[in-house]
Amino acid sequence: MGLRVGVNCRDSNIYSGVLMTCLSCQSVEQLDLTAEMLVHFPGLKNVDNPAVWLFPRLLVCPNCGLSRFTVPETELASIAKNALEKSADDLALQ
């Protein structure tokens, strides 16, 4: 992993063994970065929900700016758990 600017070689633009092209402009050029994100549910009703730190691999198209990443399994489970708990709380209030 690392910064790859202007990558046009098919072999060097592989993400998990699959050629990744931009879903928007179909460019094979990708910036391969690491990211630091704090994910939380929006709105004041979610102010007490804990935020989840993510450190995903981020692919950014330098041509159009489309970005994509995958939430790691452990963090995904935490986000899903919080979403289910919040849904159950919302249903109980109705």
C-alpha positions as CSV (number, residue, x, y, z in Angstrom):
1,M,0.0,0.0,0.0
2,G,1.1,3.5,-0.7
3,L,0.6,6.6,-2.8
4,R,0.4,5.7,-6.5
5,V,-0.2,8.7,-8.6
6,G,-1.1,8.4,-12.3
7,V,-0.9,4.6,-12.3
8,N,-1.7,3.2,-15.7
9,C,-0.1,-0.2,-15.4
10,R,-2.8,-2.9,-15.0
11,D,-0.6,-4.9,-12.6
12,S,0.0,-2.0,-10.2
13,N,-3.6,-1.0,-9.9
14,I,-4.9,-4.2,-8.3
15,Y,-7.1,-4.1,-5.2
16,S,-7.5,-7.5,-3.6
17,G,-6.5,-9.2,-6.8
18,V,-9.1,-7.4,-9.0
19,L,-8.5,-4.5,-11.4
20,M,-10.2,-1.5,-10.0
21,T,-11.4,1.2,-12.4
22,C,-13.3,4.3,-11.4
23,L,-17.0,3.6,-11.3
24,S,-17.7,7.2,-12.5
25,C,-15.2,7.9,-15.3
26,Q,-13.7,4.3,-15.8
27,S,-10.1,5.6,-15.3
28,V,-7.5,3.1,-14.3
29,E,-5.6,5.8,-12.5
30,Q,-6.2,5.5,-8.7
31,L,-4.6,7.1,-5.6
32,D,-4.1,4.3,-3.1
33,L,-4.1,6.0,0.4
34,T,-4.7,5.2,4.0
35,A,-7.4,7.2,5.8
36,E,-8.4,8.0,9.3
37,M,-12.2,8.5,9.7
38,L,-14.6,9.0,12.5
39,V,-18.0,7.6,11.6
40,H,-21.1,8.5,13.5
41,F,-24.9,8.6,13.0
42,P,-26.2,12.1,12.0
43,G,-28.6,14.3,14.0
44,L,-29.0,15.4,17.5
45,K,-30.9,12.2,18.4
46,N,-27.7,10.3,17.9
47,V,-25.4,12.6,19.9
48,D,-25.0,9.9,22.6
49,N,-24.2,7.1,20.1
50,P,-20.5,6.3,20.2
51,A,-18.5,7.2,17.2
52,V,-16.4,4.5,15.4
53,W,-12.8,5.1,14.3
54,L,-11.9,3.6,10.9
55,F,-8.5,3.3,9.3
56,P,-9.4,2.0,5.8
57,R,-7.5,1.7,2.6
58,L,-8.9,4.5,0.4
59,L,-8.9,4.5,-3.4
60,V,-9.4,8.0,-4.9
61,C,-9.8,8.8,-8.6
62,P,-7.5,11.7,-9.4
63,N,-9.6,12.5,-12.5
64,C,-13.1,12.9,-11.0
65,G,-12.6,12.6,-7.3
66,L,-14.8,9.5,-6.7
67,S,-13.5,7.7,-3.6
68,R,-14.3,4.3,-2.2
69,F,-13.3,2.2,0.8
70,T,-14.5,-0.9,2.7
71,V,-15.3,-0.8,6.4
72,P,-13.3,-3.5,8.2
73,E,-15.3,-6.3,9.7
74,T,-14.9,-5.5,13.4
75,E,-15.9,-1.8,12.9
76,L,-18.8,-2.8,10.6
77,A,-20.1,-5.1,13.4
78,S,-19.9,-2.1,15.8
79,I,-21.8,0.2,13.4
80,A,-24.4,-2.4,12.7
81,K,-24.9,-3.1,16.4
82,N,-25.5,0.6,17.1
83,A,-27.9,0.9,14.2
84,L,-29.9,-2.1,15.3
85,E,-30.1,-0.8,18.9
86,K,-31.1,2.7,17.7
87,S,-33.8,1.1,15.5
88,A,-35.2,-0.9,18.4
89,D,-35.2,2.2,20.6
90,D,-37.1,4.2,17.9
91,L,-39.7,1.4,17.6
92,A,-40.2,1.2,21.4
93,L,-41.0,5.0,21.4
94,Q,-43.8,4.6,18.8
